Amino acid sequence: MLVTTTATLQNREIADYRGIVTGEAILGANIFKDLFAGIRDIVGGRSAAYEEELARARQIALEEMQQRAAQLGANAVIGVDLDYETVGQNGSMLMVSATGTAVVVR
């Protein structure tokens, strides 16, 4: 399935619009990742544990969005937007949502 942030696909014709599709992923970070991320915040540097969780959540959200598009008979999703939020008590969970328009292209 083609997935793009643009509103069109180069050299492709949009034959039909199937509607807005979304995918969400909410992941909790465990206590050990939180501990090591806190240490990194103090001494500086990147938190590989959180970066991995973020990548995992993004992948889940995009896959879910594509599955919903396929259920509508689409073969592409255009205008994709990714949003990132922390949710839960003290921002203990990471939410990634992917939204786009399911279309049929030729």
Buried (B, 14 or more C-beta within 10 A) or exposed (E): EBBBEEEEBEEBEBEEEBEBBBBBBBBEBEEEBBEBBEEBEEEEEEBEBBEEBBEBBBBBBBBBBBEBBBEBEBBBBBBBEBEEEEEEEEEEBBBBBBBBBBBBBE
